[in-house]
Amino acid sequence: MQTYQYGHENLLKVELEEAEAAIYDNDTQQVLKGNMSGRYMAAYNTTKGFVDAVETEGQNRGPQTFKTPKGDPVVVVARCTRVMLDERILEMAKTITGDPDIGVTFGAWELPTLKWINGVPGCGKTTHIVRNFDENNEVVATTTVEAAKDLKEKLEHRYGDKAKSKVRTMASILVNGFREGVRISRLTVDEALMNHFGAIIMAARLSEAKEVVLVGDINQLPYIDRENLFEMRYCKPNLTTGISCELPCTHRNPKDVAFAISEVYNNIYSSNPIVRSLRIERFTGAQIPEKQARTLYLVFTQEEKKVLISRGYGTGEGSSVMTIHEAQGQTSEEVIIIQMKTRRLRIHDSVSHAVVAVTRHTNTCAYYTDDGDDAIGRFMGRAAEATHKEILEHSLKMAIHNRDDAVIEEVLALLSGGRGRY
């Protein structure tokens, strides 16, 4: 808003694009700068701060209006104001913390038992949740709506319609709590590291569960504070308890991926019969297929994502373009990672981003970059330098360590005569 008021047109254009934002006149219902897409729960106004959208019948049609003060109708809407639940979460928090002027108190709350289920990428963490699900006494909290939908479908197939009400997004729990009289013995938090630990504690308190099971991967992307308003504390759930159960076998990724990231995951091995899948290519001058089917195109930033989409990438059947952060939890036959920047950014050296990027595929993964010495490049270089035998022997060693007879038998067959799939 300040940039708009100062009339810095070039800077304003960049900032609006980065935030997917628009300057909007509430009186005339006209977009002054930028672009609006979809509906917004709130907007920002210079005089009043954040203002709510006016709720009316048929509110999904026609221009939106907001509760702006008289004489100041101009607001900013952005990606971050599409869904704004902070005030409602605060009100729910007050129901369990008491008077904020006195201090936080949980009364006679009996602290639940914490368990940590740590799994490598593609190990079947969701399958583990389904197999161990208690349909009568458990609720599962997911980070995203998509994850909730996927888990509901899997639980419904096994347990029937009753399971649908047992899966909630974390946001839904924090805003709405639980129905009075609902008995919950176990709260399972899927992709736990993507939640702030305070959110998990609040959900546990609202549920009054006796046991909280945290499911995730300590090496993938954690919770990211996008507001940067104050120093974050107590934000890493994995530091609150030791690992109760490890899931070391990736069923998604080929064996060279398990070898490449074994310096991060000590016990990882693969049941995928493909031995080699990773390759690194020079970005400059490359002829990258834009419309390849069943391909996930990965980039580091939203800016790069917009560029690829504008050029027609991800339009093949079953294909899409995502940032690496958005792709956590996704699976695709083929993955193409594209690094378009001419200079290295801090994100390029992020091991967590690299782990997510190289572990989305079941078949092949190509990395197009002019800098092969970043985190992804180092993983791929480690795999490329290893011999076929070294990769297989690593899987054999880890399978023996974990007493996985099926993988032991498969790898021994490959070592004794078969070459494995490429």
C-alpha positions in Angstrom: 0.0 0.0 0.0 2.8 2.4 0.9 4.5 1.8 -2.5 1.2 2.6 -4.2 0.7 5.8 -2.2 4.2 7.0 -3.1 3.6 6.3 -6.8 6.6 4.0 -7.4 5.0 2.3 -10.4 7.9 0.0 -11.4 8.4 -1.3 -7.8 4.7 -1.6 -7.3 4.3 -3.8 -10.3 7.0 -6.2 -9.0 5.6 -6.3 -5.5 2.0 -6.9 -6.7 3.2 -9.8 -8.9 5.2 -11.4 -6.2 2.4 -11.2 -3.6 -0.3 -12.1 -6.2 -1.9 -8.8 -5.0 -4.1 -6.0 -6.3 -5.1 -2.5 -5.2 -8.9 -2.3 -5.1 -11.4 0.5 -4.7 -14.2 -0.8 -2.4 -16.6 2.0 -3.4 -16.3 1.7 -7.1 -15.5 -2.0 -7.0 -12.7 -1.5 -9.5 -9.2 -2.9 -9.5 -6.8 0.0 -9.6 -3.5 -1.9 -9.9 -2.6 -5.6 -10.3 -4.9 -8.5 -10.7 -7.6 -10.1 -8.5 -8.4 -13.8 -8.8 -11.0 -15.8 -6.8 -12.5 -14.6 -3.5 -10.8 -13.1 -0.5 -11.7 -13.4 3.2 -10.1 -10.1 4.0 -8.2 -7.1 2.7 -5.8 -4.5 4.1 -6.8 -0.9 4.6 -4.5 1.9 5.7 -6.9 3.4 8.2 -8.3 0.2 9.8 -5.8 -2.5 9.1 -7.2 -5.8 8.1 -10.9 -5.6 7.2 -13.3 -8.6 6.6 -15.1 -9.2 3.4 -18.9 -8.5 3.5 -20.8 -11.8 3.5 -23.9 -11.8 1.3 -26.1 -14.4 -0.4 -24.6 -15.4 -3.7 -21.2 -14.1 -2.5 -19.3 -16.3 -4.9 -20.6 -14.2 -7.8 -19.9 -10.6 -8.7 -17.5 -8.0 -7.2 -16.5 -8.3 -3.6 -17.0 -5.6 -1.0 -15.1 -5.2 2.3 -15.9 -3.4 5.6 -13.8 -0.3 4.9 -14.1 2.9 7.0 -16.0 5.9 5.5 -13.7 8.0 3.3 -11.0 5.4 2.9 -12.2 2.8 0.4 -8.9 1.6 -1.0 -7.6 -1.8 0.1 -4.9 -4.3 -0.8 -5.9 -8.0 -1.5 -3.3 -10.6 -1.9 -2.5 -14.3 -1.8 -2.2 -14.1 2.0 -5.7 -12.5 2.4 -7.6 -15.2 0.5 -7.8 -17.3 3.7 -7.4 -15.5 7.0 -8.3 -17.4 10.1 -6.0 -15.8 12.7 -8.8 -14.0 14.6 -11.0 -17.1 14.7 -8.0 -19.2 15.9 -7.3 -16.6 18.6 -10.9 -16.8 19.8 -10.7 -20.6 20.0 -7.3 -20.4 21.8 -9.0 -18.2 24.5 -11.4 -21.0 25.3 -8.5 -23.2 26.5 -5.9 -20.7 27.8 -8.1 -18.6 30.0 -7.7 -14.8 30.6 -4.6 -13.6 28.6 -4.1 -10.8 31.2 -3.5 -13.4 33.9 -1.3 -15.6 31.8 -1.6 -18.9 29.8 -3.0 -21.7 31.8 -4.2 -25.2 30.7 -5.9 -25.9 34.0 -5.9 -29.6 35.0 -4.9 -30.8 31.5 -3.2 -34.1 31.5 -0.4 -34.0 29.1 -0.6 -36.6 26.3 2.0 -39.2 25.4 4.0 -38.1 22.4 5.2 -40.6 19.7 7.3 -39.7 16.7 7.0 -41.8 13.5 9.9 -40.8 11.2 9.8 -42.0 7.6 12.0 -41.5 4.5 10.5 -40.0 1.3 8.2 -42.5 -0.4 8.2 -44.9 2.5 4.4 -45.1 2.8 3.7 -42.8 5.8 0.1 -42.5 4.7 -0.2 -46.3 4.4 1.2 -46.6 7.9 -1.5 -44.3 9.2 -4.2 -46.3 7.4 -3.0 -49.6 8.7 -2.7 -48.4 12.3 -5.9 -46.3 12.3 -8.3 -46.7 15.2 -11.7 -45.9 13.7 -13.4 -45.5 17.1 -11.0 -43.3 19.0 -8.6 -41.5 16.5 -8.6 -38.3 14.5 -6.0 -37.5 11.9 -4.9 -33.9 11.3 -3.5 -33.1 7.9 -1.7 -29.9 6.7 -3.6 -29.4 3.4 -7.1 -30.0 2.1 -5.7 -32.2 -0.7 -4.0 -34.5 1.9 -7.2 -34.7 3.9 -9.2 -35.7 0.8 -6.6 -38.4 -0.2 -6.5 -39.9 3.3 -10.3 -39.9 3.6 -10.6 -41.8 0.4 -8.1 -44.4 1.6 -9.7 -44.8 5.0 -13.2 -44.9 3.5 -12.1 -47.8 1.3 -11.0 -49.7 4.3 -13.3 -48.6 7.1 -16.4 -47.2 5.4 -18.1 -43.8 5.6 -17.5 -43.4 9.3 -13.8 -42.7 8.6 -14.6 -39.5 6.7 -15.3 -37.6 9.9 -12.1 -38.8 11.4 -9.8 -36.7 9.1 -9.5 -32.9 9.5 -7.2 -30.3 8.4 -5.2 -28.6 11.1 -6.8 -25.3 10.3 -10.3 -26.8 10.7 -9.4 -28.1 14.1 -7.9 -24.8 15.3 -10.9 -22.8 14.1 -13.7 -25.1 14.9 -12.4 -27.4 17.7 -14.3 -30.7 18.3 -18.0 -31.4 18.9 -18.9 -31.7 22.6 -19.0 -35.2 23.7 -16.7 -36.5 20.9 -14.2 -38.9 22.5 -10.7 -38.9 21.1 -7.9 -41.1 22.5 -5.4 -40.5 19.8 -4.6 -37.5 17.6 -2.3 -38.3 14.7 -0.7 -35.4 12.9 0.4 -36.1 9.4 3.4 -34.1 8.0 3.9 -32.9 11.5 7.0 -30.8 10.8 5.0 -28.6 8.5 3.0 -27.4 11.5 4.2 -25.1 14.2 4.4 -27.0 17.5 2.1 -24.5 19.1 -0.6 -25.5 16.6 -0.1 -29.2 17.5 -0.3 -28.4 21.2 -3.5 -26.4 20.7 -5.1 -29.2 18.7 -4.1 -31.8 21.3 -5.6 -29.6 24.1 -8.8 -29.1 22.1 -9.1 -32.9 21.4 -8.1 -33.9 25.0 -6.4 -36.9 23.4 -4.3 -39.2 25.6 -1.8 -39.9 22.8 -0.4 -37.6 20.1 1.3 -39.4 17.2 3.6 -37.2 15.0 4.3 -38.5 11.6 6.9 -36.9 9.3 10.4 -36.7 8.1 13.0 -34.7 10.0 15.0 -34.1 6.8 12.3 -32.6 4.6 10.9 -29.1 4.6 9.8 -27.9 8.0 7.3 -25.2 9.1 8.2 -21.9 7.5 7.2 -18.6 9.1 6.2 -16.4 6.3 5.3 -13.4 8.4 8.7 -12.8 10.1 7.1 -10.6 12.8 8.9 -12.0 15.8 11.5 -14.6 16.7 10.2 -18.1 16.4 10.5 -20.4 19.4 9.3 -24.0 20.1 8.6 -24.6 16.5 10.2 -28.0 15.8 7.9 -30.9 16.9 10.7 -33.5 16.4 12.7 -32.0 19.3 10.0 -32.8 21.8 10.3 -36.6 21.7 12.6 -39.3 20.4 11.8 -41.4 17.4 9.4 -44.2 18.3 9.4 -45.9 14.9 11.4 -45.6 11.7 10.2 -46.4 8.2 13.5 -46.6 6.2 12.4 -48.2 2.9 11.4 -46.0 0.0 8.9 -47.7 -2.3 8.7 -44.7 -4.6 12.3 -43.8 -5.5 14.8 -45.8 -7.5 17.9 -47.2 -5.8 20.3 -44.5 -6.9 18.2 -41.9 -5.1 18.5 -43.9 -1.8 22.2 -44.1 -2.4 22.5 -40.3 -3.1 20.7 -39.2 0.0 22.1 -41.9 2.3 24.5 -39.3 3.8 21.3 -37.6 5.2 19.3 -40.8 5.9 21.6 -43.4 7.4 19.3 -46.4 7.0 17.5 -45.7 3.7 17.1 -48.3 1.0 14.8 -48.8 -1.9 12.4 -51.5 -3.1 12.0 -49.9 -6.5 13.6 -52.2 -9.1 15.0 -49.2 -11.1 18.7 -48.7 -10.3 19.6 -45.5 -12.1 17.2 -42.6 -12.5 19.1 -39.3 -11.9 20.8 -37.1 -14.4 22.0 -33.5 -14.5 22.0 -31.4 -17.7 23.1 -27.9 -18.6 20.3 -25.4 -18.6 21.7 -22.9 -21.1 20.8 -24.0 -24.6 18.9 -27.1 -23.4 15.8 -28.3 -25.3 13.6 -29.1 -22.4 10.3 -30.8 -23.3 7.4 -28.5 -22.2 4.5 -30.9 -22.8 5.8 -34.2 -21.6 3.1 -36.4 -20.1 3.0 -37.5 -16.4 5.8 -35.1 -15.5 6.2 -32.9 -12.5 8.2 -29.7 -13.4 9.9 -28.3 -10.3 11.3 -24.9 -9.7 12.6 -23.0 -6.6 10.6 -19.8 -6.7 7.1 -18.6 -7.6 8.7 -16.3 -10.2 10.2 -19.3 -12.0 6.9 -21.1 -11.8 5.1 -18.3 -13.5 7.7 -18.2 -16.3 7.4 -21.9 -17.0 3.6 -21.8 -17.0 3.6 -18.8 -19.4 5.8 -20.9 -21.7 3.4 -23.8 -21.8 5.3 -26.2 -19.4 3.2 -28.7 -17.5 0.4 -28.9 -20.1 1.0 -32.5 -21.0 -1.5 -35.1 -19.8 -1.1 -35.6 -16.0 1.6 -32.9 -15.8 2.0 -29.8 -13.6 4.4 -27.1 -12.5 5.1 -26.6 -8.8 7.7 -25.0 -6.5 9.7 -27.6 -4.6 8.0 -26.5 -1.4 4.5 -27.0 -2.9 5.6 -30.5 -4.1 6.3 -32.0 -0.7 4.2 -35.1 -0.5 3.7 -35.4 -4.3 4.6 -38.3 -6.5 5.1 -38.4 -10.3 6.5 -40.9 -12.8 8.9 -38.3 -14.3 10.3 -35.2 -12.7 12.2 -32.3 -14.4 13.8 -29.8 -12.0 14.7 -26.4 -13.6 17.0 -23.9 -12.0 16.8 -20.7 -14.1 18.7 -18.2 -11.9 22.1 -16.9 -13.0 23.3 -16.5 -9.5 23.0 -18.9 -6.6 20.5 -18.1 -3.8 20.4 -19.5 -0.3 17.5 -21.8 -1.2 19.8 -23.6 -3.8 22.0 -24.8 -0.9 19.0 -26.0 1.2 19.4 -29.7 1.8 15.7 -30.0 2.8 14.7 -28.5 -0.6 17.1 -30.8 -2.4 15.8 -33.9 -0.6 12.2 -33.0 -1.6 13.2 -32.3 -5.2 15.1 -35.5 -5.9 12.5 -37.8 -4.2 9.3 -37.0 -6.0 9.8 -39.5 -8.9 9.2 -43.2 -9.5 11.0 -43.4 -12.9 13.4 -40.6 -13.9 14.5 -37.2 -12.6 16.5 -34.6 -14.6 18.0 -31.5 -13.2 18.6 -28.6 -15.7 21.0 -26.0 -14.2 24.2 -24.1 -15.0 25.4 -24.6 -11.4 25.9 -28.3 -10.7 27.5 -27.7 -7.3 24.4 -26.7 -5.3 22.6 -29.1 -3.0 20.7 -31.0 -5.7 23.8 -31.1 -7.9 25.8 -32.7 -5.1 23.2 -35.4 -4.5 23.1 -36.2 -8.2 26.9 -36.1 -8.5 27.2 -38.6 -5.6 24.9 -41.0 -7.5 26.6 -40.5 -10.8 30.1 -41.3 -9.3 28.9 -44.6 -7.8 29.1 -47.8 -9.8 26.1 -50.0 -10.4 27.5 -52.5 -8.0 28.0 -49.9 -5.2 24.4 -48.7 -5.5 23.1 -52.3 -5.3 25.4 -53.2 -2.4 24.1 -50.2 -0.4 20.5 -51.4 -0.8 21.5 -54.9 0.1 23.4 -53.8 3.3 20.5 -51.7 4.5 17.9 -54.3 3.6 19.9 -56.9 5.7 20.1 -54.4 8.5 16.3 -54.0 8.5 15.7 -57.7 7.8 13.7 -57.0 4.7 13.7 -60.4 3.0 11.9 -59.3 -0.2 14.4 -56.6 -1.0 17.3 -58.8 0.0 16.2 -61.4 -2.5 15.6 -58.9 -5.3 19.0 -57.2 -4.9 20.9 -60.5 -4.7 19.3 -61.5 -8.0 20.4 -58.2 -9.6 23.9 -58.6 -8.3 24.2 -62.2 -9.4 23.2 -61.7 -13.0 20.4 -59.1 -13.7 21.4 -55.6 -14.4 18.2 -54.0 -13.0 16.1 -51.5 -14.8 17.4 -48.1 -15.8 
